[in-house]
Structures are given as C-alpha cells and as structure tokens.
Amino acid sequence: MTYECEEDRDDTTIQGKETRNCLILASTFLAACTAFNALQNLQSSLNEKHDLGVLSMSAVYGAFVFSGTYGNVTTQAVCGAAYCPLSTNGTTILTPDEGVVHIMLGVFVACDILALVITVCFLSPLPKSAWISEASLKDSLSSFFVTVFTTKFIFLVPMLLYIAVAVSFLFGDYTRSYISCPIGIHMVGFVMAAYGAVNAFGTFVSSRVAKYTGRHVLIATAALIHAAVFTTLYLWTPNETDTKYIILLPLGWAIADSIILPQIISLVALYFPEKKEPAFANAHTWLALGSTLTFALSSILCVYVKLYTMFALLVTGIGMYIVAEILYKMETKKNMRINE
C-alpha cells in the first residue's frame, strides 16, 4: 500500500476547488473590504481638518497607481452642491470621541488580520497563466504600455476614469456634503451599508439580465440613472428633514454602479483575450488614477464643479464606448471573413 504525503500532491491546479476558493475569497473580501470601505466612507467627515481625510485617500489610490504599473452639524453649514472646501461657507462636522474612533479602528484592523489569515491558511495556490510564466519584466512592461495605446483601450479610458471619479465622489463628497452635513456623521455607516447591499444584489441580478438584454441596454440604463442622480444632487440642497431622500439617492446610484463597472471590466477581457493580464493591469491603473485625482482635488474644488466634471466624463465616456463597440464589431467581422 502506498501512502501519499500532503506535500507531494500537486496543488498547482484549482480544478474541482472552484466553489471552495470562491467562498474563501468572498470571506476574505468581506473582512478586508468591510474595514477599508467603512473607513473610506468616513474619511472626509472624520478627518475634515486641513482635508486630511481626502488627501490620505488620494495617497492610498496613488499607491495603487504605482503598483498597477508594476449631525450634528455645524456652525456654518452649507450642504449639497454649494459646499466649497476653500470657502468660508464650509461645514464643521462634529466628530465622535477619540475613544470611539480608536475602538472602530481596532475592529477594522482585526477584520484585516482575519482576511489575511483566511487567505494564507485556506486559499489554494493559484496556477500561473502561460503568459505570466513566460513573460519577463521587460515583456510585462512592454505589454502594459502597448495595451495602453491600443485604439480599443484608448476609447475605454474615459469610461474607466468616469467610474473611478463617480465612486470616489460618492465616498468622499456625498458622505460629507449630503450625509454628515445635514443629518450627522453617525448616519454615514447606515446609508453606505444600504448602498453596499443594493450594489451587491444589483451585480448578481444584472449579470443574469445581461444574457437577455445585452450589455448595451444595461450600460445605457446605468448612464441614465447616473445622470438623473447627478442632476438631483446639483439642484437639491439637503437639510435635516430629508433623511429618506439622502438614503434613497445612493440606492439608485448603487443600481447603476452594479451595472456599469462589471460590464466595462468584462469588455476588457472581451477586447483583449490574448493579453488579459496587461489589459486588466491597465484598467485598474486608470481606475486608481481617477480615484487619486478625485480625492486630491476634493480639498480644492466645490461640489458643483465636481458634478460638472462627472457629467462631462459621463457623456465623453459613453460616446467613446460606442466607438469602441463599433470598432470591435468591425474587427470581429473582419476576422470572420479571414477565417472563412
């Protein structure tokens, strides 16, 4: 009888472990992102002095760019689109006691440690793709920059930037100017938890609906929802009696986000089937760059200026996305004729 040691088994394949690994990754993301997203949502309100919150988030996403390449309110309460960080009409938000903040940060650190332990101890080793195994550092960098200047990818860049800017505005500006300002910092967690739940559910549903409607209808729907939300934010000045509207707006926002990001990211895989690694690296680099710029400028620009910017990026992004789809269809038809 022959006994096989655990160490001698071939663990380089994940075949048959897909469900297990999916559950492990989901648990890891739940623990890590619960901490990161919760703290991100509070940064602009909790560390409002000298805009340290948004500047720290700019530094975080700046690091992502580098790695991707390789109610209580208020003395002078001006909420909504009229909020300007450099103006004397700014809002002073009462923050929790230091003890409460330290407890919260301790819980977040524990969540991150738990995520690390789950990943290290339970996730199966992932096999390297042929491209990663064979590509040198020079090849990786070359493919990265070649992909950037591919016509199809260039036409996706404005949409990637738009997605990053819009999400960063939600985390940095909506939480401060439309939640903490009118109804208090203690409501940020509740509102953003509702956003996260709807976003998760919407992602699950939209991926199945796309089989019947196609991505074009879904992306157009998401763009219209975003446009409606931004118009409302521009025209509306929230106050302490608008709690239900302050909660409802991010829910509509979440539905649009649950559609547009997965669909655009899926296009990267569709457009670059042979170069997925550098293509995804480029996509996440542009997303991180958009977040970096948004958080960096958050301490300078008025909210209404940011809304103008998002509108412009949305229109430009949708227009160039349409061109990218046309180019892809033309290329597909050309390849079919060659294969015939």
C-alpha positions as a Markdown table, in Angstrom:
| # | Residue | x | y | z |
|---|---|---|---|---|
| 1 | Met | 0.0 | 0.0 | 0.0 |
| 2 | Thr | 1.4 | 3.4 | -1.0 |
| 3 | Tyr | 0.7 | 6.5 | 1.1 |
| 4 | Glu | 0.9 | 9.9 | -0.5 |
| 5 | Cys | 2.0 | 12.8 | 1.7 |
| 6 | Glu | 0.1 | 16.1 | 1.5 |
| 7 | Glu | 3.2 | 17.9 | 0.4 |
| 8 | Asp | 3.7 | 15.5 | -2.5 |
| 9 | Arg | 0.3 | 16.2 | -4.0 |
| 10 | Asp | 0.1 | 18.5 | -7.0 |
| 11 | Asp | -1.5 | 21.7 | -5.6 |
| 12 | Thr | -0.8 | 23.7 | -8.7 |
| 13 | Thr | -4.3 | 23.1 | -10.1 |
| 14 | Ile | -7.5 | 24.6 | -8.8 |
| 15 | Gln | -9.8 | 22.3 | -10.7 |
| 16 | Gly | -12.5 | 20.9 | -8.5 |
| 17 | Lys | -11.9 | 23.6 | -5.9 |
| 18 | Glu | -13.7 | 26.5 | -7.6 |
| 19 | Thr | -16.6 | 26.7 | -5.1 |
| 20 | Arg | -14.3 | 26.4 | -2.1 |
| 21 | Asn | -12.0 | 29.0 | -3.3 |
| 22 | Cys | -14.8 | 31.3 | -4.3 |
| 23 | Leu | -16.2 | 31.1 | -0.7 |
| 24 | Ile | -12.8 | 31.7 | 0.7 |
| 25 | Leu | -12.2 | 34.8 | -1.5 |
| 26 | Ala | -15.7 | 36.1 | -0.7 |
| 27 | Ser | -14.9 | 35.8 | 3.1 |
| 28 | Thr | -11.6 | 37.5 | 2.6 |
| 29 | Phe | -13.1 | 40.4 | 0.7 |
| 30 | Leu | -15.9 | 40.7 | 3.2 |
| 31 | Ala | -13.5 | 41.0 | 6.1 |
| 32 | Ala | -11.0 | 43.3 | 4.3 |
| 33 | Cys | -13.4 | 45.5 | 2.4 |
| 34 | Thr | -15.7 | 45.9 | 5.3 |
| 35 | Ala | -12.8 | 47.6 | 7.1 |
| 36 | Phe | -11.5 | 49.6 | 4.1 |
| 37 | Asn | -14.8 | 50.8 | 2.7 |
| 38 | Ala | -16.2 | 51.7 | 6.1 |
| 39 | Leu | -13.1 | 53.8 | 6.9 |
| 40 | Gln | -13.1 | 55.3 | 3.4 |
| 41 | Asn | -16.7 | 56.4 | 3.8 |
| 42 | Leu | -15.8 | 58.2 | 7.0 |
| 43 | Gln | -12.5 | 59.8 | 6.0 |
| 44 | Ser | -13.8 | 63.0 | 4.5 |
| 45 | Ser | -16.0 | 63.7 | 7.5 |
| 46 | Leu | -13.9 | 62.2 | 10.3 |
| 47 | Asn | -10.7 | 63.9 | 9.3 |
| 48 | Glu | -12.1 | 67.1 | 7.9 |
| 49 | Lys | -9.5 | 69.4 | 9.4 |
| 50 | His | -7.0 | 70.5 | 6.7 |
| 51 | Asp | -8.8 | 68.0 | 4.4 |
| 52 | Leu | -6.6 | 65.2 | 5.8 |
| 53 | Gly | -9.2 | 62.6 | 5.0 |
| 54 | Val | -9.4 | 63.1 | 1.3 |
| 55 | Leu | -5.7 | 63.7 | 1.0 |
| 56 | Ser | -5.0 | 60.4 | 2.7 |
| 57 | Met | -7.3 | 58.6 | 0.3 |
| 58 | Ser | -5.5 | 60.3 | -2.6 |
| 59 | Ala | -2.2 | 58.9 | -1.3 |
| 60 | Val | -3.8 | 55.4 | -1.0 |
| 61 | Tyr | -5.0 | 55.4 | -4.6 |
| 62 | Gly | -1.8 | 56.9 | -5.7 |
| 63 | Ala | 0.0 | 53.8 | -4.3 |
| 64 | Phe | -2.5 | 51.7 | -6.3 |
| 65 | Val | -1.5 | 53.5 | -9.5 |
| 66 | Phe | 2.2 | 52.7 | -8.8 |
| 67 | Ser | 1.5 | 49.0 | -8.1 |
| 68 | Gly | -0.7 | 48.7 | -11.1 |
| 69 | Thr | 2.1 | 49.9 | -13.4 |
| 70 | Tyr | 4.3 | 47.4 | -11.9 |
| 71 | Gly | -25.4 | 65.6 | 12.8 |
| 72 | Asn | -24.9 | 67.1 | 14.1 |
| 73 | Val | -23.5 | 69.9 | 12.2 |
| 74 | Thr | -22.4 | 72.9 | 12.4 |
| 75 | Thr | -21.5 | 76.3 | 12.8 |
| 76 | Gln | -21.6 | 77.4 | 9.1 |
| 77 | Ala | -23.5 | 74.6 | 7.5 |
| 78 | Val | -23.6 | 74.8 | 3.7 |
| 79 | Cys | -24.5 | 71.4 | 2.4 |
| 80 | Gly | -25.0 | 69.9 | -1.1 |
| 81 | Ala | -23.6 | 71.3 | -4.4 |
| 82 | Ala | -22.8 | 74.7 | -2.8 |
| 83 | Tyr | -20.2 | 73.2 | -0.5 |
| 84 | Cys | -16.7 | 74.6 | -1.2 |
| 85 | Pro | -13.7 | 73.4 | 0.8 |
| 86 | Leu | -11.7 | 76.6 | 0.4 |
| 87 | Ser | -14.6 | 79.0 | 1.0 |
| 88 | Thr | -15.7 | 80.4 | 4.3 |
| 89 | Asn | -19.0 | 78.7 | 3.8 |
| 90 | Gly | -17.5 | 75.3 | 4.7 |
| 91 | Thr | -19.2 | 73.0 | 7.1 |
| 92 | Thr | -17.8 | 72.0 | 10.5 |
| 93 | Ile | -18.9 | 68.4 | 11.4 |
| 94 | Leu | -18.8 | 67.2 | 15.0 |
| 95 | Thr | -16.8 | 64.0 | 15.2 |
| 96 | Pro | -17.1 | 61.2 | 17.7 |
| 97 | Asp | -15.0 | 60.9 | 20.8 |
| 98 | Glu | -11.4 | 59.7 | 20.3 |
| 99 | Gly | -12.2 | 56.5 | 22.3 |
| 100 | Val | -15.0 | 55.6 | 19.9 |
| 101 | Val | -12.7 | 56.2 | 16.9 |
| 102 | His | -10.0 | 54.0 | 18.4 |
| 103 | Ile | -12.4 | 51.2 | 19.1 |
| 104 | Met | -13.6 | 51.4 | 15.5 |
| 105 | Leu | -10.1 | 51.4 | 14.1 |
| 106 | Gly | -9.3 | 48.4 | 16.3 |
| 107 | Val | -12.2 | 46.5 | 14.8 |
| 108 | Phe | -11.1 | 47.4 | 11.3 |
| 109 | Val | -7.6 | 46.2 | 12.0 |
| 110 | Ala | -9.0 | 42.9 | 13.3 |
| 111 | Cys | -11.0 | 42.5 | 10.2 |
| 112 | Asp | -7.9 | 42.9 | 8.0 |
| 113 | Ile | -5.9 | 40.4 | 10.1 |
| 114 | Leu | -8.8 | 37.9 | 9.8 |
| 115 | Ala | -8.8 | 38.4 | 6.0 |
| 116 | Leu | -5.0 | 37.8 | 5.8 |
| 117 | Val | -5.3 | 34.6 | 8.0 |
| 118 | Ile | -8.2 | 33.2 | 5.8 |
| 119 | Thr | -6.2 | 33.8 | 2.6 |
| 120 | Val | -2.9 | 32.4 | 3.8 |
| 121 | Cys | -4.4 | 29.3 | 5.5 |
| 122 | Phe | -7.3 | 28.3 | 3.3 |
| 123 | Leu | -6.9 | 29.6 | -0.3 |
| 124 | Ser | -5.5 | 27.1 | -2.8 |
| 125 | Pro | -2.3 | 28.2 | -4.7 |
| 126 | Leu | -3.4 | 29.7 | -8.0 |
| 127 | Pro | -1.6 | 28.4 | -11.1 |
| 128 | Lys | 0.2 | 30.9 | -13.2 |
| 129 | Ser | -1.0 | 31.5 | -16.7 |
| 130 | Ala | 1.2 | 30.8 | -19.6 |
| 131 | Trp | 1.7 | 34.5 | -20.3 |
| 132 | Ile | 2.9 | 35.2 | -16.7 |
| 133 | Ser | 5.2 | 32.1 | -16.6 |
| 134 | Glu | 6.9 | 33.1 | -19.9 |
| 135 | Ala | 6.9 | 36.9 | -19.8 |
| 136 | Ser | 10.0 | 38.7 | -18.4 |
| 137 | Leu | 9.8 | 42.1 | -16.6 |
| 138 | Lys | 10.6 | 43.8 | -19.9 |
| 139 | Asp | 7.9 | 41.9 | -21.7 |
| 140 | Ser | 5.4 | 42.8 | -18.9 |
| 141 | Leu | 6.2 | 46.5 | -19.1 |
| 142 | Ser | 6.2 | 46.4 | -22.9 |
| 143 | Ser | 2.8 | 44.7 | -23.0 |
| 144 | Phe | 1.4 | 47.1 | -20.4 |
| 145 | Phe | 2.3 | 50.2 | -22.4 |
| 146 | Val | 1.4 | 48.6 | -25.8 |
| 147 | Thr | -2.1 | 47.9 | -24.5 |
| 148 | Val | -2.5 | 51.5 | -23.3 |
| 149 | Phe | -2.0 | 52.8 | -26.8 |
| 150 | Thr | -4.3 | 50.2 | -28.4 |
| 151 | Thr | -7.2 | 52.0 | -30.1 |
| 152 | Lys | -9.9 | 50.0 | -28.4 |
| 153 | Phe | -8.4 | 50.5 | -25.0 |
| 154 | Ile | -8.0 | 54.3 | -25.5 |
| 155 | Phe | -11.7 | 54.5 | -26.2 |
| 156 | Leu | -12.4 | 52.8 | -22.9 |
| 157 | Val | -10.2 | 55.1 | -20.8 |
| 158 | Pro | -12.8 | 57.9 | -20.3 |
| 159 | Met | -15.3 | 55.5 | -19.1 |
| 160 | Leu | -12.8 | 53.9 | -16.6 |
| 161 | Leu | -11.9 | 57.4 | -15.4 |
| 162 | Tyr | -15.6 | 58.3 | -15.1 |
| 163 | Ile | -16.4 | 55.2 | -13.0 |
| 164 | Ala | -13.5 | 55.9 | -10.6 |
| 165 | Val | -14.4 | 59.6 | -10.3 |
| 166 | Ala | -18.1 | 58.9 | -9.6 |
| 167 | Val | -17.4 | 56.2 | -6.9 |
| 168 | Ser | -14.8 | 58.5 | -5.3 |
| 169 | Phe | -17.2 | 61.4 | -5.3 |
| 170 | Leu | -19.7 | 59.1 | -3.5 |
| 171 | Phe | -17.2 | 58.1 | -0.9 |
| 172 | Gly | -15.6 | 61.4 | -0.4 |
| 173 | Asp | -18.1 | 64.1 | -1.2 |
| 174 | Tyr | -21.6 | 62.6 | -0.9 |
| 175 | Thr | -20.8 | 61.3 | 2.6 |
| 176 | Arg | -19.6 | 64.7 | 3.7 |
| 177 | Ser | -21.8 | 67.2 | 1.8 |
| 178 | Tyr | -25.0 | 65.2 | 1.6 |
| 179 | Ile | -24.9 | 62.9 | 4.7 |
| 180 | Ser | -22.7 | 64.2 | 7.5 |
| 181 | Cys | -23.6 | 67.9 | 6.8 |
| 182 | Pro | -27.4 | 67.7 | 7.0 |
| 183 | Ile | -28.0 | 64.7 | 9.3 |
| 184 | Gly | -24.7 | 63.9 | 11.0 |
| 185 | Ile | -21.7 | 61.6 | 10.7 |
| 186 | His | -23.5 | 58.9 | 12.7 |
| 187 | Met | -25.7 | 58.2 | 9.6 |
| 188 | Val | -22.8 | 57.6 | 7.2 |
| 189 | Gly | -22.4 | 54.0 | 8.0 |
| 190 | Phe | -26.2 | 53.2 | 7.7 |
| 191 | Val | -26.5 | 55.0 | 4.3 |
| 192 | Met | -23.4 | 53.4 | 2.8 |
| 193 | Ala | -24.4 | 49.9 | 4.2 |
| 194 | Ala | -27.6 | 50.3 | 2.3 |
| 195 | Tyr | -25.7 | 51.3 | -0.8 |
| 196 | Gly | -23.4 | 48.3 | -0.5 |
| 197 | Ala | -26.3 | 45.8 | -0.1 |
| 198 | Val | -28.1 | 47.1 | -3.2 |
| 199 | Asn | -24.8 | 47.2 | -5.1 |
| 200 | Ala | -24.1 | 43.5 | -4.3 |
| 201 | Phe | -27.6 | 42.4 | -5.2 |
| 202 | Gly | -27.7 | 44.5 | -8.3 |
| 203 | Thr | -24.4 | 43.0 | -9.5 |
| 204 | Phe | -25.9 | 39.5 | -9.1 |
| 205 | Val | -29.1 | 40.4 | -11.0 |
| 206 | Ser | -27.5 | 42.5 | -13.8 |
| 207 | Ser | -25.1 | 39.7 | -14.8 |
| 208 | Arg | -28.0 | 37.5 | -15.4 |
| 209 | Val | -30.2 | 40.1 | -17.1 |
| 210 | Ala | -27.3 | 40.9 | -19.5 |
| 211 | Lys | -27.9 | 37.5 | -21.1 |
| 212 | Tyr | -31.3 | 38.6 | -22.3 |
| 213 | Thr | -30.9 | 42.4 | -22.9 |
| 214 | Gly | -27.2 | 42.6 | -23.9 |
| 215 | Arg | -24.7 | 45.0 | -22.3 |
| 216 | His | -25.7 | 48.0 | -24.4 |
| 217 | Val | -29.1 | 48.3 | -22.9 |
| 218 | Leu | -27.7 | 47.9 | -19.4 |
| 219 | Ile | -24.9 | 50.4 | -19.8 |
| 220 | Ala | -27.4 | 52.9 | -21.3 |
| 221 | Thr | -29.7 | 52.4 | -18.3 |
| 222 | Ala | -26.9 | 52.9 | -15.8 |
| 223 | Ala | -25.8 | 56.1 | -17.6 |
| 224 | Leu | -29.4 | 57.5 | -17.4 |
| 225 | Ile | -29.6 | 56.7 | -13.7 |
| 226 | His | -26.3 | 58.4 | -13.0 |
| 227 | Ala | -27.4 | 61.4 | -15.0 |
| 228 | Ala | -30.6 | 61.7 | -13.0 |
| 229 | Val | -28.8 | 61.3 | -9.7 |
| 230 | Phe | -26.2 | 64.0 | -10.6 |
| 231 | Thr | -28.9 | 66.4 | -11.8 |
| 232 | Thr | -30.7 | 65.9 | -8.4 |
| 233 | Leu | -27.5 | 66.5 | -6.5 |
| 234 | Tyr | -26.9 | 69.7 | -8.4 |
| 235 | Leu | -30.4 | 71.1 | -7.9 |
| 236 | Trp | -31.1 | 69.9 | -4.4 |
| 237 | Thr | -29.8 | 71.3 | -1.1 |
| 238 | Pro | -30.4 | 68.7 | 1.7 |
| 239 | Asn | -31.4 | 69.5 | 5.2 |
| 240 | Glu | -32.1 | 67.6 | 8.4 |
| 241 | Thr | -35.7 | 66.7 | 7.3 |
| 242 | Asp | -34.5 | 65.0 | 4.1 |
| 243 | Thr | -33.3 | 61.8 | 5.6 |
| 244 | Lys | -35.3 | 59.4 | 3.4 |
| 245 | Tyr | -34.1 | 61.1 | 0.2 |
| 246 | Ile | -30.5 | 61.1 | 1.5 |
| 247 | Ile | -30.8 | 57.3 | 1.8 |
| 248 | Leu | -32.8 | 56.7 | -1.4 |
| 249 | Leu | -30.4 | 58.5 | -3.8 |
| 250 | Pro | -27.4 | 56.2 | -3.1 |
| 251 | Leu | -29.7 | 53.2 | -3.7 |
| 252 | Gly | -30.4 | 54.4 | -7.2 |
| 253 | Trp | -26.7 | 55.1 | -7.5 |
| 254 | Ala | -25.9 | 51.6 | -6.4 |
| 255 | Ile | -28.1 | 50.1 | -9.1 |
| 256 | Ala | -26.2 | 52.0 | -11.7 |
| 257 | Asp | -22.8 | 51.1 | -10.3 |
| 258 | Ser | -23.7 | 47.5 | -10.1 |
| 259 | Ile | -24.2 | 47.5 | -13.8 |
| 260 | Ile | -21.6 | 49.8 | -15.3 |
| 261 | Leu | -18.4 | 48.6 | -13.6 |
| 262 | Pro | -18.9 | 44.8 | -14.2 |
| 263 | Gln | -19.9 | 45.5 | -17.8 |
| 264 | Ile | -17.0 | 47.7 | -18.6 |
| 265 | Ile | -14.5 | 45.4 | -16.9 |
| 266 | Ser | -15.9 | 42.5 | -18.8 |
| 267 | Leu | -15.2 | 44.4 | -22.0 |
| 268 | Val | -11.5 | 44.4 | -21.2 |
| 269 | Ala | -11.5 | 40.6 | -21.1 |
| 270 | Leu | -13.6 | 40.5 | -24.3 |
| 271 | Tyr | -11.4 | 43.0 | -26.2 |
| 272 | Phe | -8.1 | 41.5 | -25.2 |
| 273 | Pro | -8.5 | 37.7 | -24.8 |
| 274 | Glu | -4.8 | 37.1 | -25.5 |
| 275 | Lys | -3.5 | 39.8 | -23.2 |
| 276 | Lys | -5.8 | 39.8 | -20.3 |
| 277 | Glu | -3.1 | 40.4 | -17.6 |
| 278 | Pro | -1.7 | 43.7 | -19.0 |
| 279 | Ala | -5.2 | 44.8 | -20.1 |
| 280 | Phe | -6.6 | 44.3 | -16.6 |
| 281 | Ala | -3.5 | 46.0 | -15.1 |
| 282 | Asn | -4.1 | 49.0 | -17.3 |
| 283 | Ala | -7.8 | 49.1 | -16.4 |
| 284 | His | -7.1 | 49.1 | -12.7 |
| 285 | Thr | -4.4 | 51.6 | -13.1 |
| 286 | Trp | -6.8 | 54.1 | -14.8 |
| 287 | Leu | -9.4 | 53.4 | -12.1 |
| 288 | Ala | -6.8 | 54.1 | -9.4 |
| 289 | Leu | -5.6 | 57.2 | -11.2 |
| 290 | Gly | -9.2 | 58.5 | -11.4 |
| 291 | Ser | -9.7 | 58.0 | -7.7 |
| 292 | Thr | -6.3 | 59.6 | -6.9 |
| 293 | Leu | -7.1 | 62.7 | -8.8 |
| 294 | Thr | -10.6 | 63.0 | -7.3 |
| 295 | Phe | -9.5 | 62.7 | -3.7 |
| 296 | Ala | -6.5 | 65.0 | -4.4 |
| 297 | Leu | -8.8 | 67.7 | -5.8 |
| 298 | Ser | -11.6 | 67.2 | -3.3 |
| 299 | Ser | -9.9 | 69.7 | -0.9 |
| 300 | Ile | -9.9 | 72.3 | -3.7 |
| 301 | Leu | -12.9 | 72.1 | -5.9 |
| 302 | Cys | -16.5 | 73.0 | -5.0 |
| 303 | Val | -19.0 | 70.2 | -5.2 |
| 304 | Tyr | -20.9 | 71.7 | -8.1 |
| 305 | Val | -17.7 | 71.8 | -10.1 |
| 306 | Lys | -17.2 | 68.1 | -9.5 |
| 307 | Leu | -20.7 | 67.4 | -10.6 |
| 308 | Tyr | -20.0 | 69.3 | -13.9 |
| 309 | Thr | -16.8 | 67.2 | -14.3 |
| 310 | Met | -18.7 | 63.9 | -13.8 |
| 311 | Phe | -21.3 | 64.9 | -16.3 |
| 312 | Ala | -18.6 | 65.7 | -18.9 |
| 313 | Leu | -16.8 | 62.5 | -18.2 |
| 314 | Leu | -20.1 | 60.5 | -18.4 |
| 315 | Val | -21.0 | 62.0 | -21.8 |
| 316 | Thr | -17.5 | 61.6 | -23.2 |
| 317 | Gly | -17.2 | 58.1 | -21.8 |
| 318 | Ile | -20.5 | 56.9 | -23.3 |
| 319 | Gly | -19.6 | 58.4 | -26.7 |
| 320 | Met | -16.2 | 56.8 | -26.8 |
| 321 | Tyr | -17.6 | 53.5 | -25.5 |
| 322 | Ile | -20.0 | 53.4 | -28.5 |
| 323 | Val | -17.0 | 54.0 | -30.8 |
| 324 | Ala | -15.1 | 51.1 | -29.1 |
| 325 | Glu | -18.1 | 48.8 | -29.6 |
| 326 | Ile | -18.2 | 49.7 | -33.3 |
| 327 | Leu | -14.5 | 49.1 | -33.8 |
| 328 | Tyr | -14.8 | 45.7 | -32.0 |
| 329 | Lys | -17.7 | 44.6 | -34.3 |
| 330 | Met | -15.8 | 45.7 | -37.4 |
| 331 | Glu | -12.7 | 43.8 | -36.2 |
| 332 | Thr | -14.8 | 40.7 | -35.4 |
| 333 | Lys | -16.5 | 40.7 | -38.9 |
| 334 | Lys | -13.1 | 41.1 | -40.5 |
| 335 | Asn | -11.7 | 38.1 | -38.6 |
| 336 | Met | -14.7 | 36.0 | -39.5 |
| 337 | Arg | -14.2 | 36.8 | -43.2 |
| 338 | Ile | -10.5 | 35.9 | -43.0 |
| 339 | Asn | -11.3 | 32.6 | -41.3 |
| 340 | Glu | -13.8 | 31.7 | -44.0 |
